[in-house]
Amino acid sequence: MAFTLEQLLDLVVEHNASDLHLHVGQAPALRVHGEIVTVDAPHLTPDDTETYVKAVAPKKHIDRLESVYGGSDFGFEFQGKARFRTSIFKSKGHYGMVLRQIPNKLYGLQEIGLPDKIKDLLNLTRGLVLVTGPTGSGKTTTLASMINWINENQGQHIITIEDPIEYYHPHKRSIITQRELGSDIDTFASAIRAGLRQDPDVMLVGEMRDLETIEAAISAAETGHLVFATLHTTGAARTVDRIIDAFPANTKEQIRIQLAANLVAVISQVLCRKKNGSGRVAAFEIMINNPSISAHIRDNKTHYITSDIQTGAAFGMMTLDTHLIHLLDHGQISTKEAITYAQDVDDMRNKAIGR
């Protein structure tokens, strides 16, 4: 073992890596600006990875790792330098671990590239705001920035339900209750229902991963709370379809009506490599619900949502491809990145070549 875990975590912080991979038969590896970079060190043995895992994992997570689950997730603070969301697992009978760095800094909305119009959503008193995108696209950072803005600008009670807690929010103008799955509560859905009895104004649901959680989140929005949640989808239309498809056929019409009335926005994002190689930048699609989009959801015509986003700039809407072109024109991303992440690849190729 050429490096202690502390030394490897220092490398993660020093190189601003997003992840650290520790696998048997492979040298430790960092993900830097989206690319896997191997550390100059010997391949790890089963004893090495077991030592690394047991250095940070609480006993209850080791027990879960050794059980039928074969893995567990948790967060921990590293010497005041960063927090890490950690996934421990077994592979071919050996311990493995992936640690994702969560910066200590809470970013402002402008710093992550969100337009000022987003503040209109954060001033609402009720409704459902969804932040969507693939794994590793920065959804957690976006949500943390939104919650931090509310915390700094409004006197509210904010409840977050996370798995695990990633960003720590101190009390500012608001009171913040952060609850972690597995230690503070057992499921997202039960935590939402319990939270409604705790005088909340704002609720953050870490992930709408099952039907029960989706129902509870929509119900919370319907009963007069501002609810933020995530889904692993790309694009507003796909997000709406994904929610509706989670419900049994005999309830789909009712959920369309509820969603049309209570969904206020979908913010879909991807992370692109910066052209200068200095890091990554988020590209966003923003859908703000209006009477036209609400009717499309209610009438099962979600395929029209994208065209409404294209013509909805006055409402604060923006397609992902429009934002990619903006980033391209400002020299932040390359033509290749714009084409890679475009929703309409052919159209993007025509627009991007020669810019």
Secondary structure, DSSP 8 states (H G I E B T S, - for coil): --S-HHHHHHHHHHTT-SEEEE-BTS--EEEETTEEEE-SS--B-HHHHHHHHHHH--HHHHHHHHSTT-EEEEEEEETTTEEEEEEEEEETTEEEEEEEEEESS---TTTTT--TTHHHHHT-SSEEEEEE-STTSSHHHHHHHHHHHHHHH---EEEEEESS--S----SSSEEEEEEBTTTBS-HHHHHHHHTTS--SEEEES---SHHHHHHHHHHHHTT-EEEEEES--SHHHHHHHHHHTS-GGGHHHHHHHHHHHEEEEEEEEEEE-TTSS-EEEEEEEEE--HHHHHHHHTT-GGGHHHHHHT-GGGT-B-HHHHHHHHHHTTSS-HHHHHHH-SSHHHHHHHHTT-
